[in-house]
Amino acid sequence: MAATSADEMKRTLSLTGLTINAMALIAPGAFLWTTFQSQALQTNGGQTTAFEMVPGLLFALLLAFLTAWSYSELSDLYPNAGAGSSYYFAEAAFLEREEAFHYRFARLAKFVVGWISHLYYWIYPGIMVAFTGTLAVYILGLFNVTLSTPFEIGVAVLFAAITGLIAFRGISGSTMTAIVINVIQLTALVAFSVLAIAFRLSHPELSYAQPSLAAVVLPHNLMNVLFQGTIAILLLVGFESVTALGAEAVNPKRDIRRAVLLSLAIQGGFAYILEYVSANFFVNSSITAQVTDAAGRVTTVTGYAAAAASGAPIGDMIRFIGDRMLDGTGLALALILAATVLVALIGTTLACLNTGVRITYVMGRDREVPGILGLLHGRYATPHYGILALAAISALLGAYGVLSADNLLQIILASNAGTFLVYGMTNAIVIVAFWHRAERSAIRHVIVPGLGLLANVAMLGAVVFLSLSSGGATQSDTLIALGIVVAWIAIGAAWLVANSRASRRALLVSPVTGGGAEA
């Protein structure tokens, strides 16, 4: 395994910088607003799974903490991983085993992990871009400005271009932006949560979707909990991005492990639980929306059905609260909250672009993907070609996602399926990496990663089961998402074979010739 050469990147990130960049990806101020509709839209057998939003989030949070522990163990074991993250971990775990049998699989293992990582890292920014286009339409709609689909697409493409140019210049400026954004969004979500809870407690006469706080938190249907978890994981991913910033960390051995766990604890353990409990506690029949069926009939729906029909259900909620409880200030509150979401989306997209290309950059250096993606900009020391390519792909995915809620759900599920695969493999890597080490602990290096692996397999199984049993739009959306995943894996297999032949490298590494990753 070659020594790391990622030190060409500038080491500027302290524990605060690492944590803030991960927190920008785990953006509760943005995701409550942007994913609530997808979660309310999801069905199982024609019935909504929305009643399991909080239990689904809690299960996804448990999965995330188990996986975060695995990432922290690997980052502590391999502080020189640089920008490689799981890609580097996979190779190192096999190369360090004494048996030639394991050594032979080092290149194949790292390629599989790196290639699958792109399903998450390269689709995720496109989801953020789609969210931004939808949000722009909502904000202008508050002023009774009706906009066409081309405008949404234009906003998505422009947003991808602007954030791509910012990311092009380096991660330090993005970190300063992320600090301001995290403060704004945390303040806004606490304010929303307090108002939502206060409204319900002061208006007991309304008909609420959930009869009590206990009903919000406790599961009613375990399968629906898993189904909700397939979307909820999107809210929490990002903690592992810290491990892809090792080449820019001042003290990776000390700080990366802490930043992984700290970012997830703040955003997941505190912020998401607070806001999702309060939002679901608030949902009531006085929130309405109109829907048109296939026959052209218009009907009025309430509660979770209204949330599924709205492009911004949280905006509807805060507007309702302002009009009913705060002297008709609903429009102003909706605008303020929407503005904080827009700011949070900027930070999240920047974090996506900055971290999403890191593994691509390392794979480019290894010639596992086109070498141009492994080049750094002479002035900014950023993988600029990768950033430009990712910005272009994000624009395309964002343009597709703004066309409908179903399109958006498709790319969300495709990204999340990639996440479950990468997280599952990373948990497995911990078991391999520590198997013959003196410091191996049965709890830390077998039981915890083993549970993380099982949780990710269960969530991936839920995605597959969704495609087979849920029916309706959710079923077709899930099938399309799985089609994207299968197509990407097939493309990767074809590329690996063709690239290996062109470069005359064996798929299975010989213990004599070796050949490792540059990270």
C-alpha positions in Angstrom: 0.0 0.0 0.0 1.6 3.2 -1.1 2.2 6.0 1.3 -0.3 8.8 1.3 0.3 11.6 -1.2 -2.9 13.5 -0.3 -0.8 16.1 1.7 -0.8 18.2 -1.5 -4.2 19.4 -0.2 -4.0 22.1 2.4 -4.3 21.1 6.1 -6.6 23.8 7.4 -9.4 22.0 9.3 -9.4 21.8 13.1 -11.9 19.8 15.1 -14.4 22.7 14.7 -13.9 22.9 11.0 -14.3 19.1 10.6 -17.4 19.0 12.7 -19.0 22.0 11.1 -18.6 20.6 7.6 -20.3 17.4 8.7 -23.0 19.3 10.5 -23.7 21.2 7.3 -24.4 17.9 5.5 -26.6 16.7 8.4 -28.8 19.9 8.0 -31.9 19.7 10.1 -33.0 23.1 9.2 -33.2 22.1 5.6 -34.3 18.5 5.7 -37.4 18.9 7.9 -38.7 21.3 5.3 -37.6 19.4 2.2 -38.3 15.7 3.1 -41.5 15.9 5.1 -43.5 15.8 1.9 -41.7 12.7 0.7 -42.2 11.0 4.0 -45.9 11.8 4.1 -46.2 10.7 0.4 -44.8 7.2 1.1 -47.4 4.4 1.3 -47.6 0.7 2.1 -50.5 -1.1 0.6 -52.2 2.1 -0.2 -52.0 3.5 3.4 -49.6 6.2 4.5 -46.6 5.3 6.6 -46.3 8.9 7.9 -47.5 7.9 11.4 -44.1 6.2 11.8 -41.9 9.2 10.9 -40.4 9.6 14.4 -39.9 5.8 15.1 -38.4 5.5 11.6 -36.1 8.4 12.4 -35.0 6.8 15.7 -34.2 3.5 13.9 -32.2 5.4 11.3 -30.4 7.3 14.0 -29.5 4.0 15.7 -28.2 2.7 12.4 -26.2 5.9 11.9 -24.6 5.8 15.4 -23.6 2.2 14.9 -22.0 3.1 11.6 -20.5 6.3 12.9 -18.7 4.2 15.6 -17.3 2.0 12.8 -16.1 5.0 10.9 -14.5 6.4 14.0 -12.7 3.2 14.7 -11.3 2.9 11.2 -10.3 6.6 11.1 -8.4 6.0 14.4 -6.7 2.9 12.9 -5.9 4.5 9.6 -5.2 8.3 10.2 -3.4 8.5 6.9 -6.5 7.7 4.9 -6.5 11.2 3.6 -9.4 11.8 1.2 -9.9 8.1 0.7 -12.3 7.3 3.6 -14.0 3.9 3.1 -12.2 3.4 -0.2 -8.8 3.5 1.6 -10.2 1.6 4.6 -11.3 -1.3 2.4 -7.9 -1.7 0.8 -5.9 -1.3 4.0 -8.0 -3.9 5.9 -7.2 -6.6 3.3 -3.5 -5.6 2.7 -2.8 -5.8 6.4 -4.0 -9.4 6.7 -1.2 -11.9 6.8 -3.0 -14.5 4.6 -2.4 -14.2 0.8 -6.0 -15.1 0.3 -7.2 -11.8 1.8 -4.4 -9.8 0.2 -5.6 -10.8 -3.3 -9.0 -9.1 -2.7 -7.5 -5.7 -1.8 -8.0 -4.0 -5.1 -11.4 -5.5 -5.8 -12.6 -4.5 -2.3 -11.5 -0.9 -2.6 -13.0 -0.5 -6.1 -16.4 -1.9 -5.0 -16.6 0.4 -2.0 -15.4 3.5 -4.0 -17.7 2.9 -7.0 -20.8 2.2 -4.8 -19.9 5.4 -2.8 -20.8 7.4 -5.9 -24.4 6.3 -5.7 -24.6 8.3 -2.5 -22.0 11.1 -2.9 -22.9 12.0 -6.5 -26.7 11.8 -6.2 -27.0 13.5 -2.9 -26.0 17.0 -4.2 -28.6 16.7 -7.0 -31.3 16.1 -4.3 -30.2 19.4 -2.7 -30.4 21.2 -6.0 -33.9 19.9 -6.6 -34.9 21.0 -3.1 -33.7 24.5 -3.9 -35.7 24.8 -7.1 -38.9 23.7 -5.3 -38.2 26.1 -2.4 -37.7 29.0 -4.8 -41.2 28.3 -6.4 -42.7 28.1 -2.9 -41.2 31.5 -1.8 -42.4 33.3 -4.9 -45.8 31.5 -4.6 -46.3 33.3 -1.2 -46.5 36.5 -3.2 -49.0 34.8 -5.6 -46.4 34.5 -8.4 -47.2 31.4 -10.4 -44.1 29.9 -12.1 -43.7 27.3 -14.8 -41.6 24.1 -14.6 -38.8 25.6 -16.8 -38.3 28.3 -14.1 -37.8 25.5 -11.5 -35.3 23.8 -13.7 -33.5 27.1 -14.4 -33.2 27.7 -10.6 -31.8 24.2 -10.1 -29.2 24.6 -12.8 -28.2 28.1 -11.7 -27.9 27.0 -8.0 -25.7 24.0 -9.0 -23.4 26.3 -11.0 -23.0 28.9 -8.2 -22.3 26.3 -5.5 -19.9 24.5 -7.8 -17.9 27.7 -8.4 -17.7 28.3 -4.7 -16.5 24.7 -4.0 -14.0 25.1 -6.8 -12.1 27.7 -4.8 -11.6 25.4 -1.8 -13.1 24.2 1.5 -11.9 26.9 3.9 -14.3 29.5 2.6 -17.0 26.9 2.6 -16.3 26.1 6.3 -16.8 29.8 7.3 -20.1 29.8 5.4 -21.1 26.5 7.1 -20.5 28.0 10.6 -22.9 30.9 10.0 -25.5 28.6 8.3 -25.5 26.1 11.2 -26.1 28.8 13.7 -29.0 30.2 11.6 -30.7 26.9 11.0 -30.4 25.6 14.6 -31.9 28.8 15.9 -34.8 28.6 13.3 -35.6 25.0 14.0 -35.7 25.5 17.8 -38.1 28.4 17.3 -40.3 26.4 15.0 -40.4 23.4 17.4 -41.3 25.6 20.4 -44.1 27.3 18.4 -45.5 24.0 17.1 -45.6 22.5 20.6 -47.0 25.6 22.1 -49.8 25.8 19.5 -51.0 22.3 20.2 -51.0 22.7 23.9 -53.0 26.0 23.6 -55.4 24.6 21.0 -56.7 21.3 22.4 -60.0 21.6 20.5 -58.5 20.8 17.1 -58.4 17.2 15.7 -54.7 16.1 15.6 -53.3 13.2 13.6 -51.4 11.8 16.5 -53.5 11.5 19.7 -50.6 12.1 22.1 -46.9 12.7 22.4 -46.4 9.0 23.2 -48.2 8.1 19.9 -45.7 10.3 18.0 -42.7 8.5 19.4 -43.8 4.9 19.8 -44.1 2.5 16.7 -47.4 1.3 15.5 -46.3 -0.9 12.5 -42.8 -2.2 12.4 -42.7 -2.6 8.6 -43.8 1.0 8.2 -41.0 2.0 10.6 -38.5 0.4 8.3 -40.1 2.0 5.3 -39.9 5.4 6.9 -36.3 4.7 7.8 -35.5 4.3 4.1 -36.1 8.0 3.7 -35.0 9.1 7.2 -31.4 8.0 6.5 -31.2 10.9 4.1 -31.5 13.2 7.0 -28.6 11.8 8.9 -25.9 10.9 6.2 -22.9 13.2 6.3 -21.2 12.3 9.5 -18.9 10.0 7.7 -17.9 12.8 5.3 -15.4 13.9 7.9 -13.3 10.8 7.1 -13.0 12.0 3.5 -11.4 15.3 4.8 -8.5 13.6 6.4 -6.0 15.2 3.9 -7.2 18.6 5.0 -7.3 18.0 8.8 -4.6 19.5 10.9 -4.7 16.6 13.3 -6.6 13.7 11.7 -5.6 11.1 14.4 -7.1 13.1 17.2 -10.0 15.1 15.5 -11.6 12.9 12.9 -12.9 10.4 15.3 -14.4 13.1 17.6 -15.9 15.0 14.7 -17.7 11.9 13.3 -19.5 11.3 16.6 -20.0 14.9 17.6 -21.6 16.0 14.4 -24.1 13.2 14.5 -24.9 13.7 18.2 -25.7 17.4 17.7 -27.7 17.2 14.5 -29.2 13.8 14.8 -29.5 13.2 18.6 -30.7 16.7 19.4 -31.9 18.7 16.4 -33.8 16.1 14.4 -35.5 14.5 17.3 -36.7 17.9 18.6 -38.1 19.1 15.2 -39.6 15.8 14.0 -41.4 15.2 17.3 -42.8 18.7 17.4 -43.9 18.7 13.7 -45.7 15.4 14.0 -47.2 16.5 17.3 -48.7 19.5 15.5 -50.2 17.8 12.3 -53.9 18.4 12.4 -57.1 18.3 10.3 -57.2 22.1 10.0 -54.2 22.0 7.6 -55.8 21.3 4.2 -54.8 20.9 0.5 -56.6 20.2 -2.7 -55.8 17.2 -4.9 -57.0 16.2 -8.3 -57.5 12.6 -9.1 -57.1 10.8 -12.5 -60.7 11.6 -13.4 -60.1 15.3 -12.8 -62.1 15.4 -9.6 -60.9 17.9 -7.0 -61.1 16.9 -3.3 -59.9 18.5 -0.1 -57.5 16.5 2.1 -56.2 17.1 5.6 -53.5 16.1 8.0 -50.7 13.9 6.6 -52.6 13.7 3.2 -52.3 17.5 3.0 -48.6 17.3 3.8 -48.2 14.8 1.0 -49.9 17.1 -1.4 -48.0 20.2 -0.5 -44.6 21.3 -1.9 -43.7 22.8 1.5 -45.8 21.3 4.4 -43.6 22.8 7.1 -44.2 26.2 5.5 -47.9 25.6 5.6 -47.6 24.7 9.3 -45.7 27.8 10.3 -48.0 30.0 8.3 -51.0 28.4 10.0 -49.4 28.9 13.4 -48.6 32.6 12.7 -52.1 33.3 11.4 -54.0 31.5 14.2 -51.8 32.2 17.2 -49.5 35.2 16.5 -51.8 37.9 15.2 -51.8 37.0 11.5 -48.0 36.9 11.1 -48.1 33.6 9.1 -46.8 35.0 5.9 -43.8 36.7 7.5 -43.0 33.6 9.6 -43.2 31.4 6.5 -40.8 33.8 4.6 -38.3 33.9 7.4 -38.3 30.1 7.9 -38.0 29.6 4.1 -35.1 32.0 4.0 -33.3 30.0 6.7 -33.9 26.8 4.7 -32.5 28.3 1.6 -29.4 29.4 3.5 -29.1 25.8 5.0 -29.4 24.3 1.5 -26.5 26.5 0.3 -24.3 25.1 3.1 -25.4 21.5 2.6 -24.8 21.6 -1.1 -21.4 23.1 -0.6 -20.5 20.4 1.9 -21.8 17.8 -0.6 -19.7 19.1 -3.4 -16.6 19.4 -1.3 -16.8 15.9 0.2 -18.5 14.1 -2.7 -15.4 14.4 -5.0 -12.8 13.3 -2.4 -13.2 9.6 -3.0 -13.4 10.3 -6.7 -10.2 12.2 -6.5 -8.4 9.3 -4.8 -9.8 6.8 -7.3 -8.5 9.1 -10.1 -5.0 9.1 -8.6 -5.2 5.3 -8.6 -6.4 5.3 -12.2 -9.5 3.4 -11.1 -11.6 6.1 -12.7 -10.3 8.5 -15.5 -7.1 10.1 -14.3 -8.3 13.7 -15.0 -10.5 13.3 -11.9 -7.4 12.8 -9.8 -5.8 16.2 -10.6 -5.7 19.1 -8.2 -6.0 22.8 -9.2 -2.7 24.6 -9.1 -3.9 27.5 -7.0 -6.8 26.2 -4.9 -5.6 22.6 -4.4 -9.1 21.3 -5.1 -10.0 18.4 -7.3 -11.5 20.9 -9.7 -12.4 18.6 -12.6 -14.3 16.4 -10.2 -16.1 19.3 -8.7 -17.1 20.6 -12.2 -18.4 17.2 -13.2 -20.3 16.8 -10.0 -21.9 20.2 -10.4 -23.0 19.3 -13.9 -24.5 16.0 -12.7 -26.2 17.8 -9.8 -27.8 20.2 -12.2 -29.2 17.3 -14.3 -30.5 15.4 -11.3 -31.9 18.6 -9.7 -33.7 19.4 -13.0 -35.2 15.9 -13.0 -36.1 16.1 -9.3 -38.1 19.3 -9.5 -40.5 17.9 -12.1 -42.5 16.0 -9.5 -42.5 14.6 -6.0 -42.3 11.1 -7.4 -39.1 12.0 -9.4 -37.6 13.4 -6.2 -38.5 10.3 -4.2 -36.8 8.1 -6.9 -33.5 9.8 -6.6 -33.8 10.0 -2.8 -34.3 6.2 -2.7 -31.5 5.6 -5.2 -29.1 7.7 -3.1 -30.2 6.0 0.1 -29.8 2.5 -1.3 -26.2 3.5 -2.1 -25.8 4.8 1.4 -27.0 1.5 3.0 -24.5 -0.5 0.8 -21.6 1.7 1.7 -22.4 1.9 5.4 -23.0 -1.9 5.5 -19.6 -2.6 3.8 -17.8 -0.1 6.1 -19.2 -2.0 9.2 -17.9 -5.2 7.6 -14.5 -3.7 7.0 -14.1 -3.0 10.7 -14.6 -6.7 11.5 -11.9 -7.6 8.8 -9.5 -4.8 9.9 -9.4 -5.7 13.6 -9.9 -9.5 13.3 -6.2 -10.4 14.1 -5.2 -7.2 15.9 -4.1 -7.4 19.5 -6.4 -4.5 20.4 -9.4 -6.2 19.0 -12.5 -6.0 21.2 -15.5 -8.3 20.8 -17.9 -5.4 21.6 -16.2 -2.6 19.7 -15.0 -4.5 16.7 -17.4 -7.4 16.3 -20.8 -6.8 18.0 -21.2 -3.1 17.3 -20.2 -3.2 13.6 -22.1 -6.5 13.2 -25.3 -4.8 14.4 -24.5 -1.9 12.1 -24.1 -4.3 9.2 -27.4 -6.0 10.0 -29.3 -2.7 10.4 -28.1 -1.5 7.0 -29.0 -4.9 5.4 -32.5 -4.6 7.0 -32.9 -1.1 5.6 -31.8 -2.2 2.1 -34.2 -5.1 2.4 -37.0 -2.6 3.2 -36.2 -0.7 0.0 -36.5 -3.9 -2.0 -39.7 -5.0 -0.2 -41.1 -1.5 -0.9 -40.7 -2.2 -4.6 -42.5 -5.6 -4.3 -45.4 -4.9 -1.9 -46.3 -1.3 -1.4 -48.3 -0.7 -4.5 -49.1 2.6 -6.2 -46.6 5.4 -6.9 -44.3 4.3 -4.1 -43.9 0.9 -5.7 -43.0 2.4 -9.2 -40.7 5.0 -7.7 -38.8 2.3 -5.7 -38.5 0.1 -8.8 -37.0 3.0 -10.7 -34.6 3.8 -7.9 -33.5 0.2 -7.7 -33.1 0.2 -11.5 -30.6 3.1 -11.1 -28.7 1.2 -8.5 -28.5 -2.0 -10.6 -27.5 0.0 -13.7 -24.7 1.8 -11.8 -23.3 -1.5 -10.5 -23.4 -3.0 -14.0 -21.6 0.0 -15.4 -19.0 -0.3 -12.6 -18.4 -4.0 -13.4 -17.9 -3.3 -17.1 -15.6 -0.4 -16.4 -13.5 -2.4 -13.9 -13.0 -5.2 -16.5 -12.2 -2.9 -19.3 -9.9 -0.6 -17.3 -8.0 -3.6 -15.9 -7.4 -4.9 -19.4 -6.3 -1.5 -20.7 -3.9 -0.9 -17.8 -2.9 -4.6 -17.6 -3.7 -4.9 -13.9 -5.2 -8.0 -12.4 -8.5 -7.8 -10.6 -7.0 -10.0 -7.8 -3.8 -8.5 -6.4 -0.8 -10.8 -6.4 1.1 -10.8 -3.1 4.3 -10.5 -5.1 3.4 -7.5 -7.2 1.2 -5.7 -4.7 -0.2 -2.4 -5.8 -2.2 -0.1 -3.5 -4.2 3.0 -3.3 -2.8 6.5 -3.1 -4.8 8.3 -0.6 
